[in-house]
Amino acid sequence: MAAYETSRPAPFGAISIFRAVQNISALLSTVANWNDARVTRKALSKLTDRELDDIGLCRGDIEMIGR
C-alpha cells in the first residue's frame, strides 16, 4: 500500500492575508449591524406615541431596540 503526503505548508503570507480578510469582514459586519440599528431607531422615532403603543413600545424603548 502506498502512502501519499497530503499536507503541504501554506504559501508565504497566505495566513496573514487570511487573517486580514477576516478582520476586514468583521469590521464590515460591525458597520452593517450599526447601520441597521440606526435605521431601525430612525424609523421607530418617526412613529407616533399611539403607533408605538400599538406595537407594545414606548419612546424609552426605542434606544434599547437599537442595541
mmCIF file of the N, C-alpha and C atoms, coordinates in Angstrom:
data_MODEL
# 
_entry.id   MODEL 
# 
loop_
_atom_site.group_PDB 
_atom_site.id 
_atom_site.type_symbol 
_atom_site.label_atom_id 
_atom_site.label_alt_id 
_atom_site.label_comp_id 
_atom_site.label_asym_id 
_atom_site.label_entity_id 
_atom_site.label_seq_id 
_atom_site.pdbx_PDB_ins_code 
_atom_site.Cartn_x 
_atom_site.Cartn_y 
_atom_site.Cartn_z 
_atom_site.occupancy 
_atom_site.B_iso_or_equiv 
_atom_site.pdbx_formal_charge 
_atom_site.auth_seq_id 
_atom_site.auth_comp_id 
_atom_site.auth_asym_id 
_atom_site.auth_atom_id 
_atom_site.pdbx_PDB_model_num 
ATOM 1   N N  . MET A 1 1  ? 0.855   -1.166 0.000  1.00 0.00 ? 1  MET A N  1 
ATOM 2   C CA . MET A 1 1  ? 0.000   0.000  0.000  1.00 0.00 ? 1  MET A CA 1 
ATOM 3   C C  . MET A 1 1  ? 0.902   1.230  0.000  1.00 0.00 ? 1  MET A C  1 
ATOM 4   N N  . ALA A 1 2  ? 0.596   2.156  -0.865 1.00 0.00 ? 2  ALA A N  1 
ATOM 5   C CA . ALA A 1 2  ? 1.385   3.376  -0.973 1.00 0.00 ? 2  ALA A CA 1 
ATOM 6   C C  . ALA A 1 2  ? 0.772   4.461  -0.082 1.00 0.00 ? 2  ALA A C  1 
ATOM 7   N N  . ALA A 1 3  ? 1.641   5.251  0.494  1.00 0.00 ? 3  ALA A N  1 
ATOM 8   C CA . ALA A 1 3  ? 1.185   6.366  1.326  1.00 0.00 ? 3  ALA A CA 1 
ATOM 9   C C  . ALA A 1 3  ? 1.538   7.665  0.611  1.00 0.00 ? 3  ALA A C  1 
ATOM 10  N N  . TYR A 1 4  ? 0.599   8.571  0.574  1.00 0.00 ? 4  TYR A N  1 
ATOM 11  C CA . TYR A 1 4  ? 0.823   9.858  -0.076 1.00 0.00 ? 4  TYR A CA 1 
ATOM 12  C C  . TYR A 1 4  ? 0.850   10.957 0.962  1.00 0.00 ? 4  TYR A C  1 
ATOM 13  N N  . GLU A 1 5  ? 1.724   11.884 0.769  1.00 0.00 ? 5  GLU A N  1 
ATOM 14  C CA . GLU A 1 5  ? 1.797   13.062 1.648  1.00 0.00 ? 5  GLU A CA 1 
ATOM 15  C C  . GLU A 1 5  ? 0.742   14.053 1.149  1.00 0.00 ? 5  GLU A C  1 
ATOM 16  N N  . THR A 1 6  ? -0.280  14.307 1.963  1.00 0.00 ? 6  THR A N  1 
ATOM 17  C CA . THR A 1 6  ? -1.364  15.190 1.528  1.00 0.00 ? 6  THR A CA 1 
ATOM 18  C C  . THR A 1 6  ? -1.332  16.548 2.198  1.00 0.00 ? 6  THR A C  1 
ATOM 19  N N  . SER A 1 7  ? -0.449  16.736 3.151  1.00 0.00 ? 7  SER A N  1 
ATOM 20  C CA . SER A 1 7  ? -0.401  18.039 3.811  1.00 0.00 ? 7  SER A CA 1 
ATOM 21  C C  . SER A 1 7  ? 0.791   18.825 3.270  1.00 0.00 ? 7  SER A C  1 
ATOM 22  N N  . ARG A 1 8  ? 0.524   20.073 2.971  1.00 0.00 ? 8  ARG A N  1 
ATOM 23  C CA . ARG A 1 8  ? 1.584   20.957 2.485  1.00 0.00 ? 8  ARG A CA 1 
ATOM 24  C C  . ARG A 1 8  ? 1.542   22.231 3.318  1.00 0.00 ? 8  ARG A C  1 
ATOM 25  N N  . PRO A 1 9  ? 2.673   22.870 3.475  1.00 0.00 ? 9  PRO A N  1 
ATOM 26  C CA . PRO A 1 9  ? 2.643   24.149 4.195  1.00 0.00 ? 9  PRO A CA 1 
ATOM 27  C C  . PRO A 1 9  ? 1.945   25.213 3.351  1.00 0.00 ? 9  PRO A C  1 
ATOM 28  N N  . ALA A 1 10 ? 1.318   26.151 4.034  1.00 0.00 ? 10 ALA A N  1 
ATOM 29  C CA . ALA A 1 10 ? 0.643   27.238 3.333  1.00 0.00 ? 10 ALA A CA 1 
ATOM 30  C C  . ALA A 1 10 ? 1.685   28.128 2.650  1.00 0.00 ? 10 ALA A C  1 
ATOM 31  N N  . PRO A 1 11 ? 1.318   28.688 1.492  1.00 0.00 ? 11 PRO A N  1 
ATOM 32  C CA . PRO A 1 11 ? 2.250   29.588 0.812  1.00 0.00 ? 11 PRO A CA 1 
ATOM 33  C C  . PRO A 1 11 ? 2.593   30.789 1.696  1.00 0.00 ? 11 PRO A C  1 
ATOM 34  N N  . PHE A 1 12 ? 3.734   31.369 1.446  1.00 0.00 ? 12 PHE A N  1 
ATOM 35  C CA . PHE A 1 12 ? 4.202   32.502 2.238  1.00 0.00 ? 12 PHE A CA 1 
ATOM 36  C C  . PHE A 1 12 ? 3.179   33.637 2.220  1.00 0.00 ? 12 PHE A C  1 
ATOM 37  N N  . GLY A 1 13 ? 2.755   34.071 3.376  1.00 0.00 ? 13 GLY A N  1 
ATOM 38  C CA . GLY A 1 13 ? 1.833   35.199 3.500  1.00 0.00 ? 13 GLY A CA 1 
ATOM 39  C C  . GLY A 1 13 ? 0.362   34.831 3.440  1.00 0.00 ? 13 GLY A C  1 
ATOM 40  N N  . ALA A 1 14 ? 0.037   33.578 3.145  1.00 0.00 ? 14 ALA A N  1 
ATOM 41  C CA . ALA A 1 14 ? -1.367  33.191 2.997  1.00 0.00 ? 14 ALA A CA 1 
ATOM 42  C C  . ALA A 1 14 ? -2.136  33.342 4.310  1.00 0.00 ? 14 ALA A C  1 
ATOM 43  N N  . ILE A 1 15 ? -1.525  32.969 5.405  1.00 0.00 ? 15 ILE A N  1 
ATOM 44  C CA . ILE A 1 15 ? -2.206  33.061 6.694  1.00 0.00 ? 15 ILE A CA 1 
ATOM 45  C C  . ILE A 1 15 ? -2.409  34.524 7.089  1.00 0.00 ? 15 ILE A C  1 
ATOM 46  N N  . SER A 1 16 ? -1.423  35.353 6.826  1.00 0.00 ? 16 SER A N  1 
ATOM 47  C CA . SER A 1 16 ? -1.554  36.777 7.137  1.00 0.00 ? 16 SER A CA 1 
ATOM 48  C C  . SER A 1 16 ? -2.662  37.414 6.309  1.00 0.00 ? 16 SER A C  1 
ATOM 49  N N  . ILE A 1 17 ? -2.724  37.062 5.039  1.00 0.00 ? 17 ILE A N  1 
ATOM 50  C CA . ILE A 1 17 ? -3.781  37.601 4.172  1.00 0.00 ? 17 ILE A CA 1 
ATOM 51  C C  . ILE A 1 17 ? -5.136  37.112 4.638  1.00 0.00 ? 17 ILE A C  1 
ATOM 52  N N  . PHE A 1 18 ? -5.230  35.836 5.009  1.00 0.00 ? 18 PHE A N  1 
ATOM 53  C CA . PHE A 1 18 ? -6.490  35.281 5.502  1.00 0.00 ? 18 PHE A CA 1 
ATOM 54  C C  . PHE A 1 18 ? -6.967  36.014 6.750  1.00 0.00 ? 18 PHE A C  1 
ATOM 55  N N  . ARG A 1 19 ? -6.060  36.269 7.680  1.00 0.00 ? 19 ARG A N  1 
ATOM 56  C CA . ARG A 1 19 ? -6.433  36.991 8.908  1.00 0.00 ? 19 ARG A CA 1 
ATOM 57  C C  . ARG A 1 19 ? -6.836  38.426 8.607  1.00 0.00 ? 19 ARG A C  1 
ATOM 58  N N  . ALA A 1 20 ? -6.164  39.063 7.664  1.00 0.00 ? 20 ALA A N  1 
ATOM 59  C CA . ALA A 1 20 ? -6.525  40.430 7.282  1.00 0.00 ? 20 ALA A CA 1 
ATOM 60  C C  . ALA A 1 20 ? -7.926  40.462 6.672  1.00 0.00 ? 20 ALA A C  1 
ATOM 61  N N  . VAL A 1 21 ? -8.227  39.489 5.826  1.00 0.00 ? 21 VAL A N  1 
ATOM 62  C CA . VAL A 1 21 ? -9.566  39.414 5.222  1.00 0.00 ? 21 VAL A CA 1 
ATOM 63  C C  . VAL A 1 21 ? -10.613 39.159 6.295  1.00 0.00 ? 21 VAL A C  1 
ATOM 64  N N  . GLN A 1 22 ? -10.314 38.309 7.263  1.00 0.00 ? 22 GLN A N  1 
ATOM 65  C CA . GLN A 1 22 ? -11.244 38.064 8.371  1.00 0.00 ? 22 GLN A CA 1 
ATOM 66  C C  . GLN A 1 22 ? -11.502 39.340 9.159  1.00 0.00 ? 22 GLN A C  1 
ATOM 67  N N  . ASN A 1 23 ? -10.455 40.108 9.447  1.00 0.00 ? 23 ASN A N  1 
ATOM 68  C CA . ASN A 1 23 ? -10.615 41.352 10.203 1.00 0.00 ? 23 ASN A CA 1 
ATOM 69  C C  . ASN A 1 23 ? -11.436 42.372 9.426  1.00 0.00 ? 23 ASN A C  1 
ATOM 70  N N  . ILE A 1 24 ? -11.192 42.484 8.138  1.00 0.00 ? 24 ILE A N  1 
ATOM 71  C CA . ILE A 1 24 ? -11.964 43.418 7.319  1.00 0.00 ? 24 ILE A CA 1 
ATOM 72  C C  . ILE A 1 24 ? -13.417 42.979 7.255  1.00 0.00 ? 24 ILE A C  1 
ATOM 73  N N  . SER A 1 25 ? -13.648 41.680 7.132  1.00 0.00 ? 25 SER A N  1 
ATOM 74  C CA . SER A 1 25 ? -15.009 41.155 7.109  1.00 0.00 ? 25 SER A CA 1 
ATOM 75  C C  . SER A 1 25 ? -15.733 41.438 8.430  1.00 0.00 ? 25 SER A C  1 
ATOM 76  N N  . ALA A 1 26 ? -15.044 41.269 9.544  1.00 0.00 ? 26 ALA A N  1 
ATOM 77  C CA . ALA A 1 26 ? -15.639 41.548 10.858 1.00 0.00 ? 26 ALA A CA 1 
ATOM 78  C C  . ALA A 1 26 ? -15.958 43.030 10.997 1.00 0.00 ? 26 ALA A C  1 
ATOM 79  N N  . LEU A 1 27 ? -15.073 43.885 10.497 1.00 0.00 ? 27 LEU A N  1 
ATOM 80  C CA . LEU A 1 27 ? -15.309 45.334 10.552 1.00 0.00 ? 27 LEU A CA 1 
ATOM 81  C C  . LEU A 1 27 ? -16.528 45.708 9.719  1.00 0.00 ? 27 LEU A C  1 
ATOM 82  N N  . LEU A 1 28 ? -16.629 45.171 8.520  1.00 0.00 ? 28 LEU A N  1 
ATOM 83  C CA . LEU A 1 28 ? -17.782 45.464 7.662  1.00 0.00 ? 28 LEU A CA 1 
ATOM 84  C C  . LEU A 1 28 ? -19.076 44.957 8.282  1.00 0.00 ? 28 LEU A C  1 
ATOM 85  N N  . SER A 1 29 ? -19.022 43.811 8.929  1.00 0.00 ? 29 SER A N  1 
ATOM 86  C CA . SER A 1 29 ? -20.204 43.276 9.606  1.00 0.00 ? 29 SER A CA 1 
ATOM 87  C C  . SER A 1 29 ? -20.628 44.175 10.758 1.00 0.00 ? 29 SER A C  1 
ATOM 88  N N  . THR A 1 30 ? -19.665 44.680 11.510 1.00 0.00 ? 30 THR A N  1 
ATOM 89  C CA . THR A 1 30 ? -19.962 45.588 12.616 1.00 0.00 ? 30 THR A CA 1 
ATOM 90  C C  . THR A 1 30 ? -20.601 46.876 12.109 1.00 0.00 ? 30 THR A C  1 
ATOM 91  N N  . VAL A 1 31 ? -20.065 47.419 11.031 1.00 0.00 ? 31 VAL A N  1 
ATOM 92  C CA . VAL A 1 31 ? -20.628 48.649 10.454 1.00 0.00 ? 31 VAL A CA 1 
ATOM 93  C C  . VAL A 1 31 ? -22.040 48.395 9.930  1.00 0.00 ? 31 VAL A C  1 
ATOM 94  N N  . ALA A 1 32 ? -22.261 47.247 9.298  1.00 0.00 ? 32 ALA A N  1 
ATOM 95  C CA . ALA A 1 32 ? -23.595 46.928 8.782  1.00 0.00 ? 32 ALA A CA 1 
ATOM 96  C C  . ALA A 1 32 ? -24.597 46.779 9.925  1.00 0.00 ? 32 ALA A C  1 
ATOM 97  N N  . ASN A 1 33 ? -24.204 46.130 11.008 1.00 0.00 ? 33 ASN A N  1 
ATOM 98  C CA . ASN A 1 33 ? -25.100 45.985 12.171 1.00 0.00 ? 33 ASN A CA 1 
ATOM 99  C C  . ASN A 1 33 ? -25.415 47.334 12.795 1.00 0.00 ? 33 ASN A C  1 
ATOM 100 N N  . TRP A 1 34 ? -24.404 48.198 12.902 1.00 0.00 ? 34 TRP A N  1 
ATOM 101 C CA . TRP A 1 34 ? -24.629 49.534 13.454 1.00 0.00 ? 34 TRP A CA 1 
ATOM 102 C C  . TRP A 1 34 ? -25.613 50.307 12.583 1.00 0.00 ? 34 TRP A C  1 
ATOM 103 N N  . ASN A 1 35 ? -25.444 50.203 11.269 1.00 0.00 ? 35 ASN A N  1 
ATOM 104 C CA . ASN A 1 35 ? -26.334 50.931 10.365 1.00 0.00 ? 35 ASN A CA 1 
ATOM 105 C C  . ASN A 1 35 ? -27.760 50.398 10.439 1.00 0.00 ? 35 ASN A C  1 
ATOM 106 N N  . ASP A 1 36 ? -27.924 49.083 10.542 1.00 0.00 ? 36 ASP A N  1 
ATOM 107 C CA . ASP A 1 36 ? -29.265 48.511 10.683 1.00 0.00 ? 36 ASP A CA 1 
ATOM 108 C C  . ASP A 1 36 ? -29.950 49.024 11.944 1.00 0.00 ? 36 ASP A C  1 
ATOM 109 N N  . ALA A 1 37 ? -29.208 49.080 13.042 1.00 0.00 ? 37 ALA A N  1 
ATOM 110 C CA . ALA A 1 37 ? -29.773 49.586 14.297 1.00 0.00 ? 37 ALA A CA 1 
ATOM 111 C C  . ALA A 1 37 ? -30.130 51.060 14.162 1.00 0.00 ? 37 ALA A C  1 
ATOM 112 N N  . ARG A 1 38 ? -29.305 51.830 13.477 1.00 0.00 ? 38 ARG A N  1 
ATOM 113 C CA . ARG A 1 38 ? -29.569 53.256 13.281 1.00 0.00 ? 38 ARG A CA 1 
ATOM 114 C C  . ARG A 1 38 ? -30.841 53.458 12.460 1.00 0.00 ? 38 ARG A C  1 
ATOM 115 N N  . VAL A 1 39 ? -30.990 52.695 11.392 1.00 0.00 ? 39 VAL A N  1 
ATOM 116 C CA . VAL A 1 39 ? -32.181 52.807 10.545 1.00 0.00 ? 39 VAL A CA 1 
ATOM 117 C C  . VAL A 1 39 ? -33.434 52.415 11.324 1.00 0.00 ? 39 VAL A C  1 
ATOM 118 N N  . THR A 1 40 ? -33.325 51.367 12.142 1.00 0.00 ? 40 THR A N  1 
ATOM 119 C CA . THR A 1 40 ? -34.469 50.934 12.951 1.00 0.00 ? 40 THR A CA 1 
ATOM 120 C C  . THR A 1 40 ? -34.870 52.010 13.949 1.00 0.00 ? 40 THR A C  1 
ATOM 121 N N  . ARG A 1 41 ? -33.881 52.586 14.642 1.00 0.00 ? 41 ARG A N  1 
ATOM 122 C CA . ARG A 1 41 ? -34.186 53.661 15.604 1.00 0.00 ? 41 ARG A CA 1 
ATOM 123 C C  . ARG A 1 41 ? -34.829 54.851 14.905 1.00 0.00 ? 41 ARG A C  1 
ATOM 124 N N  . LYS A 1 42 ? -34.338 55.202 13.733 1.00 0.00 ? 42 LYS A N  1 
ATOM 125 C CA . LYS A 1 42 ? -34.881 56.344 12.998 1.00 0.00 ? 42 LYS A CA 1 
ATOM 126 C C  . LYS A 1 42 ? -36.327 56.089 12.582 1.00 0.00 ? 42 LYS A C  1 
ATOM 127 N N  . ALA A 1 43 ? -36.611 54.873 12.108 1.00 0.00 ? 43 ALA A N  1 
ATOM 128 C CA . ALA A 1 43 ? -37.975 54.538 11.694 1.00 0.00 ? 43 ALA A CA 1 
ATOM 129 C C  . ALA A 1 43 ? -38.921 54.537 12.890 1.00 0.00 ? 43 ALA A C  1 
ATOM 130 N N  . LEU A 1 44 ? -38.480 53.986 14.011 1.00 0.00 ? 44 LEU A N  1 
ATOM 131 C CA . LEU A 1 44 ? -39.333 53.963 15.199 1.00 0.00 ? 44 LEU A CA 1 
ATOM 132 C C  . LEU A 1 44 ? -39.549 55.366 15.761 1.00 0.00 ? 44 LEU A C  1 
ATOM 133 N N  . SER A 1 45 ? -38.556 56.229 15.632 1.00 0.00 ? 45 SER A N  1 
ATOM 134 C CA . SER A 1 45 ? -38.681 57.596 16.144 1.00 0.00 ? 45 SER A CA 1 
ATOM 135 C C  . SER A 1 45 ? -39.727 58.387 15.370 1.00 0.00 ? 45 SER A C  1 
ATOM 136 N N  . LYS A 1 46 ? -39.965 58.006 14.121 1.00 0.00 ? 46 LYS A N  1 
ATOM 137 C CA . LYS A 1 46 ? -40.953 58.715 13.298 1.00 0.00 ? 46 LYS A CA 1 
ATOM 138 C C  . LYS A 1 46 ? -42.390 58.326 13.636 1.00 0.00 ? 46 LYS A C  1 
ATOM 139 N N  . LEU A 1 47 ? -42.570 57.212 14.372 1.00 0.00 ? 47 LEU A N  1 
ATOM 140 C CA . LEU A 1 47 ? -43.915 56.776 14.725 1.00 0.00 ? 47 LEU A CA 1 
ATOM 141 C C  . LEU A 1 47 ? -44.493 57.645 15.833 1.00 0.00 ? 47 LEU A C  1 
ATOM 142 N N  . THR A 1 48 ? -45.811 57.747 15.842 1.00 0.00 ? 48 THR A N  1 
ATOM 143 C CA . THR A 1 48 ? -46.481 58.496 16.911 1.00 0.00 ? 48 THR A CA 1 
ATOM 144 C C  . THR A 1 48 ? -46.532 57.620 18.164 1.00 0.00 ? 48 THR A C  1 
ATOM 145 N N  . ASP A 1 49 ? -46.852 58.257 19.290 1.00 0.00 ? 49 ASP A N  1 
ATOM 146 C CA . ASP A 1 49 ? -46.965 57.511 20.542 1.00 0.00 ? 49 ASP A CA 1 
ATOM 147 C C  . ASP A 1 49 ? -48.051 56.439 20.447 1.00 0.00 ? 49 ASP A C  1 
ATOM 148 N N  . ARG A 1 50 ? -49.114 56.753 19.760 1.00 0.00 ? 50 ARG A N  1 
ATOM 149 C CA . ARG A 1 50 ? -50.204 55.777 19.593 1.00 0.00 ? 50 ARG A CA 1 
ATOM 150 C C  . ARG A 1 50 ? -49.740 54.571 18.778 1.00 0.00 ? 50 ARG A C  1 
ATOM 151 N N  . GLU A 1 51 ? -49.004 54.821 17.704 1.00 0.00 ? 51 GLU A N  1 
ATOM 152 C CA . GLU A 1 51 ? -48.500 53.716 16.878 1.00 0.00 ? 51 GLU A CA 1 
ATOM 153 C C  . GLU A 1 51 ? -47.498 52.860 17.656 1.00 0.00 ? 51 GLU A C  1 
ATOM 154 N N  . LEU A 1 52 ? -46.654 53.516 18.448 1.00 0.00 ? 52 LEU A N  1 
ATOM 155 C CA . LEU A 1 52 ? -45.716 52.765 19.279 1.00 0.00 ? 52 LEU A CA 1 
ATOM 156 C C  . LEU A 1 52 ? -46.462 51.911 20.295 1.00 0.00 ? 52 LEU A C  1 
ATOM 157 N N  . ASP A 1 53 ? -47.530 52.475 20.871 1.00 0.00 ? 53 ASP A N  1 
ATOM 158 C CA . ASP A 1 53 ? -48.325 51.726 21.848 1.00 0.00 ? 53 ASP A CA 1 
ATOM 159 C C  . ASP A 1 53 ? -48.981 50.515 21.184 1.00 0.00 ? 53 ASP A C  1 
ATOM 160 N N  . ASP A 1 54 ? -49.377 50.659 19.922 1.00 0.00 ? 54 ASP A N  1 
ATOM 161 C CA . ASP A 1 54 ? -49.991 49.541 19.195 1.00 0.00 ? 54 ASP A CA 1 
ATOM 162 C C  . ASP A 1 54 ? -49.030 48.358 19.054 1.00 0.00 ? 54 ASP A C  1 
ATOM 163 N N  . ILE A 1 55 ? -47.774 48.633 18.942 1.00 0.00 ? 55 ILE A N  1 
ATOM 164 C CA . ILE A 1 55 ? -46.809 47.540 18.800 1.00 0.00 ? 55 ILE A CA 1 
ATOM 165 C C  . ILE A 1 55 ? -46.140 47.194 20.138 1.00 0.00 ? 55 ILE A C  1 
ATOM 166 N N  . GLY A 1 56 ? -46.631 47.808 21.214 1.00 0.00 ? 56 GLY A N  1 
ATOM 167 C CA . GLY A 1 56 ? -46.170 47.458 22.558 1.00 0.00 ? 56 GLY A CA 1 
ATOM 168 C C  . GLY A 1 56 ? -44.883 48.133 22.978 1.00 0.00 ? 56 GLY A C  1 
ATOM 169 N N  . LEU A 1 57 ? -44.605 49.309 22.442 1.00 0.00 ? 57 LEU A N  1 
ATOM 170 C CA . LEU A 1 57 ? -43.393 50.047 22.795 1.00 0.00 ? 57 LEU A CA 1 
ATOM 171 C C  . LEU A 1 57 ? -43.740 51.434 23.304 1.00 0.00 ? 57 LEU A C  1 
ATOM 172 N N  . CYS A 1 58 ? -42.785 52.060 23.960 1.00 0.00 ? 58 CYS A N  1 
ATOM 173 C CA . CYS A 1 58 ? -42.894 53.464 24.317 1.00 0.00 ? 58 CYS A CA 1 
ATOM 174 C C  . CYS A 1 58 ? -41.615 54.153 23.833 1.00 0.00 ? 58 CYS A C  1 
ATOM 175 N N  . ARG A 1 59 ? -41.571 55.462 23.912 1.00 0.00 ? 59 ARG A N  1 
ATOM 176 C CA . ARG A 1 59 ? -40.413 56.213 23.397 1.00 0.00 ? 59 ARG A CA 1 
ATOM 177 C C  . ARG A 1 59 ? -39.101 55.767 24.056 1.00 0.00 ? 59 ARG A C  1 
ATOM 178 N N  . GLY A 1 60 ? -39.172 55.419 25.326 1.00 0.00 ? 60 GLY A N  1 
ATOM 179 C CA . GLY A 1 60 ? -37.968 54.998 26.030 1.00 0.00 ? 60 GLY A CA 1 
ATOM 180 C C  . GLY A 1 60 ? -37.406 53.667 25.561 1.00 0.00 ? 60 GLY A C  1 
ATOM 181 N N  . ASP A 1 61 ? -38.249 52.866 24.926 1.00 0.00 ? 61 ASP A N  1 
ATOM 182 C CA . ASP A 1 61 ? -37.812 51.557 24.444 1.00 0.00 ? 61 ASP A CA 1 
ATOM 183 C C  . ASP A 1 61 ? -37.037 51.636 23.134 1.00 0.00 ? 61 ASP A C  1 
ATOM 184 N N  . ILE A 1 62 ? -37.150 52.733 22.426 1.00 0.00 ? 62 ILE A N  1 
ATOM 185 C CA . ILE A 1 62 ? -36.539 52.847 21.098 1.00 0.00 ? 62 ILE A CA 1 
ATOM 186 C C  . ILE A 1 62 ? -35.028 52.680 21.175 1.00 0.00 ? 62 ILE A C  1 
ATOM 187 N N  . GLU A 1 63 ? -34.399 53.311 22.131 1.00 0.00 ? 63 GLU A N  1 
ATOM 188 C CA . GLU A 1 63 ? -32.937 53.212 22.235 1.00 0.00 ? 63 GLU A CA 1 
ATOM 189 C C  . GLU A 1 63 ? -32.507 51.774 22.571 1.00 0.00 ? 63 GLU A C  1 
ATOM 190 N N  . MET A 1 64 ? -33.294 51.087 23.379 1.00 0.00 ? 64 MET A N  1 
ATOM 191 C CA . MET A 1 64 ? -32.955 49.714 23.746 1.00 0.00 ? 64 MET A CA 1 
ATOM 192 C C  . MET A 1 64 ? -33.105 48.761 22.549 1.00 0.00 ? 64 MET A C  1 
ATOM 193 N N  . ILE A 1 65 ? -34.075 49.037 21.674 1.00 0.00 ? 65 ILE A N  1 
ATOM 194 C CA . ILE A 1 65 ? -34.293 48.195 20.493 1.00 0.00 ? 65 ILE A CA 1 
ATOM 195 C C  . ILE A 1 65 ? -33.076 48.238 19.583 1.00 0.00 ? 65 ILE A C  1 
ATOM 196 N N  . GLY A 1 66 ? -32.489 49.397 19.425 1.00 0.00 ? 66 GLY A N  1 
ATOM 197 C CA . GLY A 1 66 ? -31.347 49.558 18.532 1.00 0.00 ? 66 GLY A CA 1 
ATOM 198 C C  . GLY A 1 66 ? -30.102 48.861 19.014 1.00 0.00 ? 66 GLY A C  1 
ATOM 199 N N  . ARG A 1 67 ? -30.047 48.557 20.269 1.00 0.00 ? 67 ARG A N  1 
ATOM 200 C CA . ARG A 1 67 ? -28.860 47.890 20.822 1.00 0.00 ? 67 ARG A CA 1 
ATOM 201 C C  . ARG A 1 67 ? -29.068 46.426 20.735 1.00 0.00 ? 67 ARG A C  1 
# 
